[in-house]
Amino acid sequence: MKNLSLTLTILFLSPALFAQSIEEGRSISAYSGYTLQSSKLSGTGFNSELPGKGSLLYGFDFSYQGQQNPTRYIFKYSTANGEQSAPSGLSPSKLTVQREEYSFQASLALWDSGILENLRLGLGYAYLQSGATDTSPNNVLTKQTTQGVLFGLSYTSKFSSDLSLISDFLIYLPHQFNESSQVTGYNTRYIGTEIKFVAEYLFADNAAVFGGMIYRLDQASFDGSVNRGVTGGVDARTVFTIPIGLKFGY
């Protein structure tokens, strides 16, 4: 939160520092939004479900692209914390649901004309933590830590010189998975997918306001059973967010 507050202070109080066009690929953005985090554990034995409950998400992005260079480098950070009620029969009755993600991606525009001119292909790496307060006798939402490869597609639709729609699709394939304090199973198979639509309005050469929607699904499938009380478990976690933010060129 301290880093986010510093970023917001710089953006709002020092706009003169940012002098380049956002369309040149060099920008800093900060945003907040209403987010719903939900989860479902299915399988044989212990099953549980946490319906979506609203909370606030905070994040910032940093983008760099050199002059006459088609490659854009993007760093992103986001975090969300919300309160939930545990299913009946579990203790404690109140939970704190948390999610935090860091990612780095290099995106490349392979075409410089035609309908594919505004399409970018991305490859990157991400670190994701998600989970909730431990419950007993079974853990409704274990703490999961993953890291791995990102594959992305991004397309910008220009409606005018000031207004555009940015559509992103992301696949996350982690190679490392850790779970605590209970373990669902073994032979973990994990995939994350994300769809994002953001409308961006450029109110100056170096400043824009944006808003949109993000839908994210992370699903882990397991063989067997360890100590969470489910056999052949499938742990699906979804996040739906409506972000609003500001972007400045530098």
Legacy VTK file of the C-alpha trace (Angstrom):
# vtk DataFile Version 3.0
C-alpha trace
ASCII
DATASET POLYDATA
POINTS 250 float
0.000 0.000 0.000
2.862 2.363 0.724
4.268 1.861 -2.795
0.826 2.365 -4.320
0.277 5.609 -2.366
3.649 6.927 -3.542
2.781 6.093 -7.153
-0.572 7.879 -6.923
1.049 10.941 -5.341
3.575 11.217 -8.154
0.906 10.797 -10.816
-1.467 13.407 -9.430
0.962 16.007 -8.107
3.704 15.918 -10.741
2.103 15.600 -14.218
4.799 17.854 -15.715
7.257 14.978 -15.328
5.395 12.949 -17.955
6.058 14.351 -21.404
5.791 11.541 -23.952
2.768 10.207 -25.804
1.133 7.134 -24.279
0.849 5.650 -27.763
4.656 5.475 -27.922
4.486 2.645 -25.370
6.015 4.407 -22.346
3.496 4.855 -19.556
2.707 4.467 -15.876
-0.829 3.721 -14.729
-2.501 3.345 -11.351
-5.983 2.002 -10.784
-8.486 0.753 -8.272
-11.729 -1.113 -8.704
-14.575 -3.192 -7.360
-13.719 -6.888 -7.393
-15.560 -10.134 -6.639
-13.476 -13.132 -5.531
-15.206 -16.514 -5.478
-14.092 -20.137 -5.288
-15.372 -23.693 -5.563
-13.825 -27.001 -4.475
-15.388 -30.117 -6.006
-14.547 -33.824 -5.881
-15.325 -36.843 -3.733
-15.606 -36.051 -0.043
-15.240 -32.488 1.256
-16.711 -29.902 -1.123
-17.003 -26.160 -0.493
-17.972 -22.940 -2.202
-17.373 -19.264 -1.437
-19.709 -16.967 -3.394
-18.337 -13.692 -4.698
-18.311 -10.817 -2.226
-17.204 -7.305 -3.147
-13.933 -5.708 -2.094
-11.405 -3.261 -3.500
-8.505 -4.101 -5.801
-5.455 -1.851 -6.238
-2.783 -2.028 -8.906
-0.259 -0.267 -11.079
1.402 -0.961 -14.441
4.701 0.225 -15.867
5.330 0.039 -19.616
8.495 0.798 -21.589
9.150 0.760 -25.335
12.251 2.161 -27.004
12.048 4.423 -30.023
11.783 2.517 -33.314
11.555 -0.715 -31.290
8.478 -2.962 -31.735
8.994 -4.707 -28.361
7.169 -3.342 -25.306
8.091 -4.360 -21.744
5.298 -4.344 -19.156
5.434 -4.841 -15.379
2.156 -5.248 -13.471
1.203 -5.524 -9.821
-2.227 -5.971 -8.225
-3.580 -6.862 -4.800
-7.036 -7.435 -3.289
-8.304 -8.300 0.201
-11.902 -9.033 1.149
-13.971 -10.411 4.016
-16.085 -13.560 3.653
-18.256 -15.793 5.818
-17.103 -19.399 6.097
-19.490 -22.248 5.201
-21.374 -23.720 8.150
-19.494 -26.292 10.202
-16.100 -24.630 9.716
-14.167 -22.458 12.126
-13.529 -19.506 12.234
-16.784 -18.132 10.833
-15.151 -15.032 9.260
-12.418 -15.217 6.622
-10.036 -12.809 4.938
-9.645 -13.697 1.250
-6.407 -12.443 -0.318
-4.864 -12.265 -3.764
-1.567 -10.725 -4.920
0.082 -10.927 -8.342
3.312 -9.719 -9.967
3.942 -10.164 -13.680
6.441 -9.135 -16.330
5.730 -9.423 -20.041
7.429 -8.557 -23.317
4.940 -7.909 -26.124
5.752 -7.624 -29.793
3.885 -6.082 -32.717
4.708 -8.330 -35.674
2.760 -6.375 -38.289
3.115 -2.678 -39.106
0.107 -2.271 -41.411
-3.327 -3.700 -42.163
-5.908 -5.149 -39.794
-3.242 -6.815 -37.621
-1.260 -3.617 -37.095
-2.675 -3.163 -33.586
-2.235 -6.805 -32.518
0.523 -7.604 -30.010
1.795 -11.045 -28.945
3.168 -11.371 -25.421
5.404 -13.728 -23.476
6.151 -13.276 -19.790
6.424 -14.612 -16.263
4.144 -14.254 -13.236
4.068 -14.869 -9.493
0.631 -15.350 -7.884
-0.493 -15.826 -4.288
-4.113 -16.497 -3.336
-5.948 -17.958 -0.382
-7.862 -17.239 2.793
-7.769 -17.605 6.542
-7.195 -21.252 7.485
-10.355 -23.088 8.545
-10.841 -26.354 10.399
-11.483 -29.230 10.280
-11.163 -28.689 6.501
-9.572 -25.751 4.715
-12.152 -24.012 2.518
-9.551 -22.007 0.554
-5.929 -23.087 0.912
-3.054 -20.666 0.440
-1.613 -21.318 -3.023
1.621 -19.864 -4.388
2.425 -20.313 -8.079
4.880 -18.987 -10.608
5.261 -19.642 -14.294
4.905 -18.588 -17.902
2.397 -16.135 -19.392
1.164 -16.077 -22.987
-0.818 -13.054 -24.092
-2.676 -11.445 -26.983
-3.614 -7.762 -27.038
-5.571 -5.854 -29.667
-6.319 -2.120 -29.738
-9.436 -0.912 -31.577
-9.334 2.823 -32.369
-12.724 4.555 -32.495
-11.243 8.044 -32.758
-7.969 9.826 -32.073
-8.946 10.029 -28.384
-10.965 6.859 -27.717
-9.841 3.250 -27.999
-10.772 -0.212 -26.728
-7.983 -2.545 -25.597
-8.850 -6.269 -25.590
-6.486 -8.680 -23.814
-6.436 -12.472 -23.536
-4.001 -14.241 -21.216
-3.012 -17.847 -20.460
-1.004 -18.631 -17.322
0.853 -21.975 -17.063
2.819 -22.201 -13.807
5.654 -24.686 -13.407
5.805 -24.277 -9.615
2.895 -24.855 -7.218
2.880 -24.791 -3.409
-0.097 -25.207 -1.080
-0.604 -24.734 2.677
-1.706 -25.405 5.381
-3.599 -28.408 4.025
-2.803 -30.153 0.741
-5.569 -31.048 -1.723
-3.844 -33.839 -3.672
-0.913 -34.633 -5.935
-0.041 -34.494 -9.674
-1.292 -30.911 -9.822
-2.514 -29.616 -13.199
-2.984 -25.834 -13.158
-4.102 -23.300 -15.751
-5.109 -19.669 -15.481
-7.016 -17.685 -18.125
-7.928 -14.003 -18.213
-10.086 -11.830 -20.466
-9.865 -8.052 -20.200
-11.631 -5.186 -21.974
-10.597 -1.616 -21.201
-11.871 1.597 -22.793
-9.240 4.339 -22.779
-9.900 8.038 -23.321
-6.910 10.249 -24.100
-7.601 13.713 -22.655
-4.046 14.946 -23.396
-1.052 13.677 -25.381
0.424 12.259 -22.196
-2.618 11.455 -20.057
-5.624 9.116 -20.266
-8.443 7.837 -18.107
-9.579 4.224 -18.467
-12.162 1.767 -17.213
-13.423 -1.675 -18.089
-13.820 -5.243 -16.880
-11.521 -8.185 -16.121
-12.512 -11.826 -15.709
-9.929 -14.295 -14.362
-10.192 -18.042 -13.733
-7.453 -20.109 -12.064
-8.125 -23.834 -11.811
-6.045 -26.579 -10.211
-6.933 -30.267 -10.649
-5.481 -32.985 -8.407
-5.193 -36.754 -8.251
-5.812 -38.690 -5.051
-6.169 -37.199 -1.585
-3.795 -35.865 1.067
-5.252 -34.087 4.114
-7.870 -31.594 2.855
-10.607 -34.221 2.879
-11.327 -34.380 -0.863
-10.317 -37.011 -3.438
-9.732 -36.026 -7.082
-10.275 -32.402 -6.143
-10.777 -29.506 -8.564
-10.080 -26.089 -7.030
-11.466 -23.232 -9.169
-10.939 -19.571 -8.202
-12.537 -16.709 -10.115
-12.064 -12.951 -9.938
-14.300 -10.389 -11.632
-13.070 -6.780 -11.504
-14.256 -3.396 -12.742
-11.110 -1.217 -12.729
-10.936 2.574 -13.109
-7.620 4.388 -13.393
-5.289 6.986 -14.844
-2.384 6.521 -17.246
0.455 8.970 -17.918
3.193 8.900 -20.550
6.788 9.568 -19.528
LINES 1 251
250 0 1 2 3 4 5 6 7 8 9 10 11 12 13 14 15 16 17 18 19 20 21 22 23 24 25 26 27 28 29 30 31 32 33 34 35 36 37 38 39 40 41 42 43 44 45 46 47 48 49 50 51 52 53 54 55 56 57 58 59 60 61 62 63 64 65 66 67 68 69 70 71 72 73 74 75 76 77 78 79 80 81 82 83 84 85 86 87 88 89 90 91 92 93 94 95 96 97 98 99 100 101 102 103 104 105 106 107 108 109 110 111 112 113 114 115 116 117 118 119 120 121 122 123 124 125 126 127 128 129 130 131 132 133 134 135 136 137 138 139 140 141 142 143 144 145 146 147 148 149 150 151 152 153 154 155 156 157 158 159 160 161 162 163 164 165 166 167 168 169 170 171 172 173 174 175 176 177 178 179 180 181 182 183 184 185 186 187 188 189 190 191 192 193 194 195 196 197 198 199 200 201 202 203 204 205 206 207 208 209 210 211 212 213 214 215 216 217 218 219 220 221 222 223 224 225 226 227 228 229 230 231 232 233 234 235 236 237 238 239 240 241 242 243 244 245 246 247 248 249
